[in-house]
Amino acid sequence: MIPTAEQFDLVVVGGGPGGYSAALYAASAKLNVALVEKDALGGTCLNRGCIPAKAFLETAAVHRHVQHAADFGIEASAPSVNFAVTQERKQKIVAGLVGGIAAMCKGRKVEVFNGVGRLGPDRTVTVDQADGSTVEIAGTNVILASGSVPRLIPNFERGGPILTSDEVLDLDHVPGRVTVIGGGAIGCEFASTFADLGAAVTILEGLPKILPGLDADVTNVVVRSFKRKKIDIRTGVKVTGHTPNDAGGTTVSFGDGESIEVDAVVISVGRRPFADELGLDGTGVKVDERGFVVVDEMCRTGEDGVFAVGDLIDTPQLAHVGYAESVLVVKQIIGEDPMPVMYDRVPWAIYCHPEVAFVGPGEEAALAAGLDVVVAKHPFKFNSRAQILGETDGLAKIIAEKRPDGGAGRILGVHMVGPWVTEQLSGGYLAVNWEATVDEVAELIQPHPSLTELFGETVMTLTGRNFNG
Ligand SMILES: Cc1cc2nc3c(=O)[nH]c(=O)nc-3n(C[C@H](O)[C@H](O)[C@H](O)COP(=O)(O)OP(=O)(O)OC[C@H]3O[C@@H](n4cnc5c(N)ncnc54)[C@H](O)[C@@H]3O)c2cc1C
């Protein structure tokens, strides 16, 4: 028999970035919160996404640095890779962060239920717990945050050499030859990691270019750098199937009768929302034809008091977007009047080498939207800190509104590619979201020598004067 429902101010289903941030933020606002997670707290991001993928990328960076140690006057023998240690290190980082969330939940008295949560009538949630028991809980409000899972493609069943991001992140060796199907952000991160660790990497992308949607100047830098790493980029090709071999590898067929023999295939064609176990049939929560839970701009579903956030809804699939949506929802629950998330101004970061970071429209997107713009760009080549780091590939590009006098006005987009740009975007992010003008931002001082001087210099150029170039 299911015991009578325990009542909470908020029940959150799904313990990834969208869900755990909602639970912790609500608890910090003194709400009485339950968090239902069927697997490990931290969700995709901590266990099978952002964090482990970046840990691998850092190993790749260390390998690169040691390879170039002699350029800095450090004599070291040629590095070799022990990926089992990399895997162990990544697992330790993940375990530490997952444990941290559990500790935060405990500290804030968030009650964590380990099981599959299903939505019932009147904001009840039935939890089929991992220990086999079932419990019913109820919330004055419910947030659905069950996230997403990797998309698959026909004729490529997971198993053996066919890996999605889930399996790649469990590897304890670097495959000798890797094909990445899909040249989006995640695919490019894996391609970059394995190429830097010595694998022969091919990217097969159906669209005319990798990293679709990026400003063309930024994409060109990544493509040039990938080619120097000997990554074979094939665009505009359709993958048709594969034939496994006895050695554990497979031959992938694509394009017009072409094929490639590899040891591992990384399927990286996006992620689909995962509403499968939420039991939404018969509730007022609607799911669209692509599987996304339908919400309005305040993340409200069709059921009163039931919200949805994160990868489950059709908004940018980024952990920090999930955080922003969870704050938006909790603020409504506690009676505040928050602004909807402005999805066209969220920060984007791609951690391949060279890194990419941007906010707002790129040049082509701005022009396609009919905006009258002024653009400036500066390369890292002349930046002193970049030279000191030995990382001079890349640029900063700023897209500003054109004023009636032809000068540059409000900053609309900031696009960067190069060393540590994911750590440098915050200035550009603030400028775009503060709706600051070029003249206002040009007043601000950047430390010297620093990589962020490039952002400052590019803004200054838009005032009509500058120091360099
Ligand atoms: C390889 C990779 C790299 C990435 N890198 C980045 C990055 O650098 N930066 C970035 O911002 N984003 C990155 N992402 C995307 C990011 O991981 C997701 O946007 C984010 O995890 C979405 O958070 P979420 O809470 O909506 O869903 P998820 O993180 O998917 O969490 C959902 C949780 O809900 C649980 N769940 C599902 N159904 C139920 C149920 N019925 N009952 C109970 N629990 C349930 C799942 O077990 C899961 O733990 C990356 C993703 C991948 C795969």
The ligand as an SDF file (V2000), in Angstrom:
LIG
                    3D

 53 58  0  0  0  0  0  0  0  0999 V2000
   29.2730   15.4120  -23.6130 C   0  0  0  0  0  0  0  0  0  0  0  0
   28.4570   16.5910  -23.1770 C   0  0  0  0  0  0  0  0  0  0  0  0
   29.0920   17.7900  -22.8880 C   0  0  0  0  0  0  0  0  0  0  0  0
   28.3500   18.8810  -22.4700 C   0  0  0  0  0  0  0  0  0  0  0  0
   29.0120   20.0300  -22.2010 N   0  0  0  0  0  0  0  0  0  0  0  0
   28.3270   21.1030  -21.7730 C   0  0  0  0  0  0  0  0  0  0  0  0
   29.0030   22.2980  -21.4190 C   0  0  0  0  0  0  0  0  0  0  0  0
   30.2240   22.3940  -21.5130 O   0  0  0  0  0  0  0  0  0  0  0  0
   28.2750   23.3460  -20.9530 N   0  0  0  0  0  0  0  0  0  0  0  0
   26.9060   23.2710  -20.8510 C   0  0  0  0  0  0  0  0  0  0  0  0
   26.2950   24.2490  -20.4340 O   0  0  0  0  0  0  0  0  0  0  0  0
   26.2400   22.1620  -21.1750 N   0  0  0  0  0  0  0  0  0  0  0  0
   26.9170   21.0700  -21.6340 C   0  0  0  0  0  0  0  0  0  0  0  0
   26.2420   19.9210  -21.9290 N   0  0  0  0  0  0  0  0  0  0  0  0
   24.7590   19.9180  -21.8210 C   0  0  0  0  0  0  0  0  0  0  0  0
   24.3320   19.7520  -20.3560 C   0  0  0  0  0  0  0  0  0  0  0  0
   24.8800   18.5620  -19.8510 O   0  0  0  0  0  0  0  0  0  0  0  0
   22.8280   19.7290  -20.2740 C   0  0  0  0  0  0  0  0  0  0  0  0
   22.3040   20.8990  -20.8830 O   0  0  0  0  0  0  0  0  0  0  0  0
   22.3400   19.6730  -18.8330 C   0  0  0  0  0  0  0  0  0  0  0  0
   22.8410   18.5470  -18.1760 O   0  0  0  0  0  0  0  0  0  0  0  0
   20.8070   19.6550  -18.7980 C   0  0  0  0  0  0  0  0  0  0  0  0
   20.3890   19.6460  -17.4650 O   0  0  0  0  0  0  0  0  0  0  0  0
   18.9740   19.0580  -17.0490 P   0  0  0  0  0  0  0  0  0  0  0  0
   18.9000   19.1800  -15.5620 O   0  0  0  0  0  0  0  0  0  0  0  0
   17.9030   19.6610  -17.8470 O   0  0  0  0  0  0  0  0  0  0  0  0
   18.9990   17.5160  -17.4690 O   0  0  0  0  0  0  0  0  0  0  0  0
   19.9910   16.3370  -17.1330 P   0  0  0  0  0  0  0  0  0  0  0  0
   21.3200   16.8380  -16.7690 O   0  0  0  0  0  0  0  0  0  0  0  0
   19.8630   15.3920  -18.2680 O   0  0  0  0  0  0  0  0  0  0  0  0
   19.3800   15.6990  -15.8160 O   0  0  0  0  0  0  0  0  0  0  0  0
   18.1520   15.0700  -15.7940 C   0  0  0  0  0  0  0  0  0  0  0  0
   18.1150   14.1130  -14.6250 C   0  0  0  0  0  0  0  0  0  0  0  0
   16.7840   13.6230  -14.4730 O   0  0  0  0  0  0  0  0  0  0  0  0
   16.8190   12.2430  -14.1150 C   0  0  0  0  0  0  0  0  0  0  0  0
   15.5180   11.6750  -14.4880 N   0  0  0  0  0  0  0  0  0  0  0  0
   14.9790   11.5310  -15.7120 C   0  0  0  0  0  0  0  0  0  0  0  0
   13.7130   11.0730  -15.6320 N   0  0  0  0  0  0  0  0  0  0  0  0
   13.4520   10.9290  -14.3140 C   0  0  0  0  0  0  0  0  0  0  0  0
   12.3110   10.5150  -13.5860 C   0  0  0  0  0  0  0  0  0  0  0  0
   11.1620   10.2080  -14.1940 N   0  0  0  0  0  0  0  0  0  0  0  0
   12.4080   10.4470  -12.2450 N   0  0  0  0  0  0  0  0  0  0  0  0
   13.5580   10.7800  -11.6020 C   0  0  0  0  0  0  0  0  0  0  0  0
   14.6580   11.2010  -12.2400 N   0  0  0  0  0  0  0  0  0  0  0  0
   14.6000   11.2900  -13.5750 C   0  0  0  0  0  0  0  0  0  0  0  0
   18.0020   11.7020  -14.9120 C   0  0  0  0  0  0  0  0  0  0  0  0
   18.5000   10.5230  -14.3160 O   0  0  0  0  0  0  0  0  0  0  0  0
   18.9880   12.8770  -14.8240 C   0  0  0  0  0  0  0  0  0  0  0  0
   19.8450   12.7420  -13.7170 O   0  0  0  0  0  0  0  0  0  0  0  0
   26.9460   18.7960  -22.3310 C   0  0  0  0  0  0  0  0  0  0  0  0
   26.2950   17.5860  -22.6110 C   0  0  0  0  0  0  0  0  0  0  0  0
   27.0420   16.5040  -23.0210 C   0  0  0  0  0  0  0  0  0  0  0  0
   26.3360   15.2080  -23.3100 C   0  0  0  0  0  0  0  0  0  0  0  0
  1  2  1  0
  2  3  1  0
  2 52  2  0
  3  4  2  0
  4  5  1  0
  4 50  1  0
  5  6  2  0
  6  7  1  0
  6 13  1  0
  7  8  2  0
  7  9  1  0
  9 10  1  0
 10 11  2  0
 10 12  1  0
 12 13  2  0
 13 14  1  0
 14 15  1  0
 14 50  1  0
 15 16  1  0
 16 17  1  0
 16 18  1  0
 18 19  1  0
 18 20  1  0
 20 21  1  0
 20 22  1  0
 22 23  1  0
 23 24  1  0
 24 25  2  0
 24 26  1  0
 24 27  1  0
 27 28  1  0
 28 29  2  0
 28 30  1  0
 28 31  1  0
 31 32  1  0
 32 33  1  0
 33 34  1  0
 33 48  1  0
 34 35  1  0
 35 36  1  0
 35 46  1  0
 36 37  1  0
 36 45  1  0
 37 38  2  0
 38 39  1  0
 39 40  1  0
 39 45  2  0
 40 41  1  0
 40 42  2  0
 42 43  1  0
 43 44  2  0
 44 45  1  0
 46 47  1  0
 46 48  1  0
 48 49  1  0
 50 51  2  0
 51 52  1  0
 52 53  1  0
M  END
$$$$
